[in-house]
Amino acid sequence: MDRLKFAIPDTGQEFDAEFMDVFPVVLSAEEAVLGIAEMFTESELIVALGETFPIVSAVIGQWFSLGAGYAGGRAAVAKDNMASGFSRGVVMGADGRKPALLQDYFWKFAPDPNPFDEEAGRIGQTTYNQGLVAGFMQGRELNKAQRTWLWTDLGHRIGDESWRGEQSTWDRDAWVDWYITAAAVFRKDHLS
């Protein structure tokens, strides 16, 4: 059998810390300097900048460092959420589930709480949902033989699940837990 091929979408969150995340800070700093410059004559400005430039450059350097950390964190949040959503989408799509059930079980309707960087929470929500849809569509496109292979493979990797009881008796929470388990194994063993 041909190897199954899945394609996780690009998160779009591969931040260049020196441009994407820091650029607004640079604009803010530039606007501040220009605002100050309007208050002084040229000679006064040269003297003022000559005395304060080392301090200003140190502060701006700290802004650059902070921006790089946020950029890296946002990229990590995007990558993790994309893979999580994608793997859950694949297993639900491969199981022939309806989009409404996918939405009910796994759609993120609000950003992830992140008091340190609210934008990272919105990035996580967006990339998770994008991954969920992309994985679901790709899981649905598998033919019968590919689906059989996938579920056989996941079943071997997951192991004995008899403790769950008969699927006909599962409630919503049991199904959600099952898909989370199957998606975690899929992610661990089939996504790199």
Protein Blocks (a to p, Z undefined) as FASTA:
>chain_A
ZZdddddddehlaccfklmmmmmmmmmmmmmmmmmmmmpcfklmmmmmmmmmmmmmmmmm
mmmmmmmmmmmmmmmmmmmmmmmmmmmmmmmmmnopafklmmmmmpcfbdcddfklmmlm
mmmmmmmmmmmmmmmmmmmmpcfklmmmmmmmmmmmnopaklnopfklpcfklmmmmmmm
mmmmmmmmmpZZ
